[in-house]
């Protein structure tokens, strides 16, 4: 059983009201999708914000990007 969390209330609402869904997300979220506060999903929020503010493609190889390091350290401790 897999539970996915998102801070997008709109996505959760759409997910719960789906009928016969044929999107690619169906296979990924076949079990459960729940809403969490943005503060509980801060690393994802930082990634999304950085992506919106960046005009170039970023690739994460081995070391996390500098904007994310502090958040990940806090999550691990």
MDAnalysis code that builds the backbone (N, CA, C; Angstrom):
import MDAnalysis as mda
import numpy as np

u = mda.Universe.empty(231, n_residues=77, atom_resindex=np.repeat(np.arange(77), 3), trajectory=True)
u.add_TopologyAttr("name", ["N", "CA", "C"] * 77)
u.add_TopologyAttr("resid", np.arange(1, 78))
u.add_TopologyAttr("resname", ["UNK", "UNK", "UNK", "UNK", "UNK", "UNK", "UNK", "UNK", "UNK", "UNK", "UNK", "UNK", "UNK", "UNK", "UNK", "UNK", "UNK", "UNK", "UNK", "UNK", "UNK", "UNK", "UNK", "UNK", "UNK", "UNK", "UNK", "UNK", "UNK", "UNK", "UNK", "UNK", "UNK", "UNK", "UNK", "UNK", "UNK", "UNK", "UNK", "UNK", "UNK", "UNK", "UNK", "UNK", "UNK", "UNK", "UNK", "UNK", "UNK", "UNK", "UNK", "UNK", "UNK", "UNK", "UNK", "UNK", "UNK", "UNK", "UNK", "UNK", "UNK", "UNK", "UNK", "UNK", "UNK", "UNK", "UNK", "UNK", "UNK", "UNK", "UNK", "UNK", "UNK", "UNK", "UNK", "UNK", "UNK"])
u.atoms.positions = np.array([
    [0.844, -1.181, 0.000],
    [0.000, 0.000, 0.000],
    [0.883, 1.235, 0.000],
    [0.557, 2.197, -0.825],
    [1.339, 3.427, -0.944],
    [0.429, 4.615, -0.656],
    [0.928, 5.546, 0.141],
    [0.220, 6.802, 0.383],
    [1.111, 7.932, -0.094],
    [0.602, 8.725, -1.010],
    [1.336, 9.890, -1.510],
    [0.769, 11.129, -0.834],
    [1.634, 12.077, -0.543],
    [1.217, 13.324, 0.091],
    [1.506, 14.492, -0.829],
    [0.628, 15.477, -0.822],
    [0.815, 16.682, -1.615],
    [0.253, 17.870, -0.854],
    [0.810, 19.050, -1.112],
    [0.260, 20.256, -0.497],
    [-0.726, 20.939, -1.440],
    [-1.097, 20.262, -2.522],
    [-2.067, 20.805, -3.475],
    [-3.459, 20.275, -3.144],
    [-4.243, 21.097, -2.471],
    [-5.605, 20.694, -2.131],
    [-6.421, 20.446, -3.395],
    [-6.151, 21.208, -4.448],
    [-6.867, 21.030, -5.712],
    [-6.617, 19.639, -6.295],
    [-5.374, 19.181, -6.264],
    [-5.053, 17.855, -6.771],
    [-5.753, 16.775, -5.955],
    [-5.773, 16.918, -4.631],
    [-6.447, 15.940, -3.783],
    [-7.936, 15.904, -4.102],
    [-8.559, 17.062, -4.276],
    [-9.982, 17.122, -4.598],
    [-10.268, 16.444, -5.938],
    [-9.452, 16.742, -6.932],
    [-9.622, 16.095, -8.231],
    [-9.443, 14.594, -8.126],
    [-8.465, 14.168, -7.335],
    [-8.194, 12.743, -7.177],
    [-9.375, 12.029, -6.534],
    [-9.939, 12.623, -5.516],
    [-11.054, 11.991, -4.812],
    [-12.333, 11.968, -5.632],
    [-12.480, 12.893, -6.560],
    [-13.703, 12.967, -7.354],
    [-13.566, 12.285, -8.711],
    [-12.459, 11.607, -8.937],
    [-12.238, 11.002, -10.251],
    [-13.229, 9.873, -10.501],
    [-13.559, 9.740, -11.749],
    [-14.397, 8.624, -12.171],
    [-13.489, 7.586, -12.793],
    [-13.684, 7.330, -14.053],
    [-12.796, 6.431, -14.768],
    [-11.665, 7.269, -15.332],
    [-10.586, 7.343, -14.605],
    [-9.459, 8.198, -14.961],
    [-8.471, 7.419, -15.809],
    [-8.018, 8.046, -16.880],
    [-7.057, 7.386, -17.762],
    [-5.740, 8.143, -17.826],
    [-5.486, 8.987, -16.855],
    [-4.246, 9.771, -16.872],
    [-3.066, 8.929, -16.416],
    [-1.868, 9.454, -16.648],
    [-0.648, 8.778, -16.223],
    [-0.549, 8.700, -14.704],
    [-1.213, 9.627, -14.020],
    [-1.148, 9.650, -12.559],
    [-1.841, 8.457, -11.924],
    [-2.795, 7.862, -12.618],
    [-3.543, 6.748, -12.050],
    [-2.612, 5.624, -11.618],
    [-1.649, 5.279, -12.450],
    [-0.726, 4.197, -12.105],
    [0.168, 4.569, -10.934],
    [0.508, 5.836, -10.829],
    [1.400, 6.279, -9.761],
    [0.669, 6.324, -8.423],
    [-0.535, 6.896, -8.424],
    [-1.289, 7.078, -7.188],
    [-2.462, 6.101, -7.110],
    [-2.198, 4.839, -7.341],
    [-3.286, 3.876, -7.380],
    [-3.876, 3.608, -5.995],
    [-3.198, 3.957, -4.934],
    [-3.706, 3.675, -3.600],
    [-4.367, 4.885, -2.953],
    [-3.588, 5.842, -2.513],
    [-4.165, 6.955, -1.761],
    [-3.351, 8.219, -1.958],
    [-4.044, 9.336, -2.057],
    [-3.418, 10.647, -2.165],
    [-4.031, 11.517, -1.077],
    [-3.207, 12.069, -0.195],
    [-3.716, 12.861, 0.927],
    [-3.082, 14.246, 0.934],
    [-3.786, 15.189, 1.503],
    [-3.306, 16.567, 1.618],
    [-2.489, 16.736, 2.887],
    [-1.375, 17.445, 2.776],
    [-0.568, 17.823, 3.936],
    [-0.298, 19.311, 3.857],
    [-0.066, 19.922, 5.007],
    [0.275, 21.346, 5.018],
    [1.608, 21.558, 4.297],
    [1.768, 22.716, 3.729],
    [3.005, 23.031, 3.020],
    [4.213, 22.890, 3.937],
    [4.061, 23.202, 5.212],
    [5.193, 23.099, 6.135],
    [5.675, 21.657, 6.283],
    [4.795, 20.685, 6.050],
    [5.190, 19.281, 6.124],
    [5.779, 18.800, 4.813],
    [5.745, 19.628, 3.803],
    [6.225, 19.268, 2.478],
    [7.155, 20.362, 1.959],
    [7.991, 20.875, 2.840],
    [8.787, 22.056, 2.529],
    [9.825, 21.804, 1.436],
    [10.425, 20.614, 1.403],
    [11.425, 20.330, 0.369],
    [10.786, 20.389, -1.021],
    [9.599, 19.834, -1.171],
    [8.901, 19.886, -2.461],
    [8.547, 21.324, -2.815],
    [8.138, 22.096, -1.813],
    [7.809, 23.506, -2.044],
    [9.037, 24.273, -2.543],
    [10.187, 24.035, -1.923],
    [11.415, 24.709, -2.353],
    [11.787, 24.329, -3.784],
    [11.635, 23.060, -4.124],
    [11.951, 22.621, -5.495],
    [11.023, 23.288, -6.501],
    [9.735, 23.334, -6.188],
    [8.775, 23.961, -7.105],
    [9.054, 25.453, -7.250],
    [9.308, 26.124, -6.126],
    [9.584, 27.561, -6.175],
    [10.854, 27.845, -6.973],
    [11.888, 27.046, -6.753],
    [13.127, 27.248, -7.485],
    [12.922, 26.985, -8.968],
    [12.145, 25.984, -9.322],
    [11.871, 25.691, -10.726],
    [11.125, 26.814, -11.410],
    [10.182, 27.423, -10.695],
    [9.416, 28.542, -11.263],
    [10.283, 29.779, -11.459],
    [11.278, 29.949, -10.608],
    [12.128, 31.135, -10.664],
    [13.360, 30.961, -11.540],
    [13.575, 29.770, -12.065],
    [14.784, 29.505, -12.848],
    [14.460, 29.506, -14.334],
    [15.346, 30.089, -15.114],
    [15.160, 30.102, -16.561],
    [15.989, 29.024, -17.244],
    [16.716, 28.233, -16.470],
    [17.538, 27.177, -17.054],
    [17.200, 25.829, -16.420],
    [17.558, 24.769, -17.100],
    [17.329, 23.423, -16.583],
    [18.381, 23.115, -15.515],
    [17.969, 22.443, -14.463],
    [18.889, 22.044, -13.404],
    [18.904, 20.525, -13.299],
    [20.068, 19.957, -13.071],
    [20.201, 18.514, -12.907],
    [20.814, 18.256, -11.539],
    [20.192, 17.353, -10.796],
    [20.654, 17.012, -9.459],
    [21.397, 15.684, -9.556],
    [22.736, 15.736, -9.396],
    [23.560, 14.532, -9.438],
    [24.360, 14.460, -8.146],
    [24.153, 13.418, -7.374],
    [24.839, 13.131, -6.120],
    [24.550, 14.144, -5.021],
    [24.996, 15.368, -5.129],
    [24.777, 16.377, -4.093],
    [23.491, 17.157, -4.375],
    [22.686, 17.405, -3.351],
    [21.479, 18.209, -3.573],
    [21.848, 19.649, -3.904],
    [20.980, 20.354, -4.599],
    [21.244, 21.758, -4.906],
    [21.374, 22.569, -3.627],
    [22.112, 23.642, -3.688],
    [22.396, 24.444, -2.493],
    [21.118, 24.982, -1.838],
    [20.099, 25.328, -2.641],
    [18.868, 25.875, -2.051],
    [18.109, 24.834, -1.223],
    [18.456, 23.555, -1.371],
    [17.720, 22.482, -0.710],
    [18.480, 21.830, 0.444],
    [19.769, 22.079, 0.539],
    [20.605, 21.373, 1.510],
    [20.162, 21.559, 2.954],
    [19.872, 22.786, 3.366],
    [19.482, 23.035, 4.753],
    [18.187, 22.318, 5.098],
    [17.227, 22.368, 4.197],
    [15.939, 21.720, 4.422],
    [16.116, 20.197, 4.581],
    [16.926, 19.602, 3.725],
    [17.146, 18.144, 3.798],
    [17.879, 17.756, 5.076],
    [18.821, 18.558, 5.493],
    [19.508, 18.292, 6.752],
    [18.547, 18.322, 7.927],
    [17.645, 19.277, 7.931],
    [16.642, 19.357, 9.002],
    [15.710, 18.158, 8.988],
    [15.325, 17.709, 7.802],
    [14.444, 16.551, 7.691],
    [15.115, 15.275, 8.178],
    [16.428, 15.169, 7.970],
    [17.150, 13.952, 8.360],
    [17.471, 13.918, 9.854],
    [17.438, 15.062, 10.499],
    [17.797, 15.116, 11.913],
    [16.597, 15.205, 12.743],
])
